[in-house]
Amino acid sequence: MSRYFTKTLGSLEPYVPGEQLKIDSLVKLNANENPYPPAPGVAAAVAAAVPGLRLYSDLSNRTLNEAIAAHWGVQPENILCGNGSDENLLLALRAFCDEHTPLAFADVTYSFYPVLCDLLHIPQHVIPLEADLTIDLKKYCGLHETIVIANPNAPTSLLAPVAGIEEVLKTNPDNIVVVDETYVEFAPAGSSCLPLLEKYDNLVITHTFSKTHNLAGARLGYCIARPELIADMNRVKFSYSPYNVNSMTQAAGTAAIRDEAYFRDITAKLLATRADTTEKLRQRGFTVFDSATNFLFATTDRMPCREIFEKLRAQGILIRHFNAPRISNYLRITIGTDAEMQRFFTVLDEFLAH
Ligand SMILES: *Cc1c(COP(=O)(O)O)cnc(C)c1O
């Protein structure tokens, strides 16, 4: 830190993303990226956007918002796009929290939430998950605080019922409840809170193209909410980064989300690989949570999880290990292609056998 860095952020601990090692034949199962390429129409759509790069991108994101709205059966006025979900979370917290309006969230959840609170000087109300790492949503009822719930949760991969979230919305009528549904399209049908949008004006749902639509590098996420809340977040957006989604990303996202057949196909493949991987890990003595996401959360007493992580890494297989309270003996394993999972098991079996 230089002596010029603002003292008000002196204690800021930035988020640590999954590492991006650049080596050949790396098997990258550490950031929940989708293992399949973007939909076939994306390359041409991006190429077609290039001549228009002379101009600023469409401020209203009209075509993209329409495509996202069609995917979910809502109106374009319900959508706000951002430079990744991480930016949308920032917009939402900036709009709906402040020094006097804390943010409540779980102790084991997406670790970007506390970082954003530190950055924005928002007090944190951290609510521990249960002993089995499930969430007791009753603890979020009647809090009178802004709330963010990742559902399904990361890194636990567990899904909470919509009925529980509805109680949280109902009992916090004067506060926003953000439901981070990054992984909901890997969960059983009917897991999204979207139907609650008609009944509750305090719901903000966040999504990203990074995990479900194979575009992590394009940086594109979106919120779904009532138009009044979208307008609130736009006030913040237009105060610091009006052109936050570039033209190539708008084109890529539109092409990706319109290709429903490709999305269904790769999602089905991923879920089959998830079932297969879960079973194989259990056969090897791992305890694996029932995942509603594109990753598995697992533990074992055959070897310390930190050591498994390091041994895999030495062989070019990256998974995620968190040096964090309660979960330091767990591993988070992103579901890759069948070939990648096969390589994972080959290496795992080599050192577990010894
Ligand atoms: C990956 C992830 C995000 C961030 O998505 P980006 O659009 O890539 O910024 C947000 N929330 C959760 C729970 C995630 O796992």
The ligand as a MOL file (V3000), in Angstrom:
LIG
                    3D

  0  0  0     0  0            999 V3000
M  V30 BEGIN CTAB
M  V30 COUNTS 15 15 0 0 0
M  V30 BEGIN ATOM
M  V30 1 C -19.4940 -16.6310 -9.6200 0
M  V30 2 C -20.4410 -15.9770 -8.6800 0
M  V30 3 C -20.8090 -14.6340 -8.8560 0
M  V30 4 C -20.1130 -13.6940 -9.7900 0
M  V30 5 O -20.3970 -13.7960 -11.0930 0
M  V30 6 P -19.7050 -12.8580 -12.1650 0
M  V30 7 O -20.8240 -12.5170 -13.0720 0
M  V30 8 O -18.6680 -13.6850 -12.8270 0
M  V30 9 O -19.1460 -11.6450 -11.4860 0
M  V30 10 C -21.7800 -14.1140 -8.0090 0
M  V30 11 N -22.3330 -14.8510 -7.0170 0
M  V30 12 C -21.9800 -16.1340 -6.8150 0
M  V30 13 C -22.6240 -16.8970 -5.7190 0
M  V30 14 C -21.0110 -16.7300 -7.6330 0
M  V30 15 O -20.6370 -17.9800 -7.3980 0
M  V30 END ATOM
M  V30 BEGIN BOND
M  V30 1 1 1 2
M  V30 2 1 2 3
M  V30 3 2 2 14
M  V30 4 1 3 4
M  V30 5 2 3 10
M  V30 6 1 4 5
M  V30 7 1 5 6
M  V30 8 2 6 7
M  V30 9 1 6 8
M  V30 10 1 6 9
M  V30 11 1 10 11
M  V30 12 2 11 12
M  V30 13 1 12 13
M  V30 14 1 12 14
M  V30 15 1 14 15
M  V30 END BOND
M  V30 END CTAB
M  END
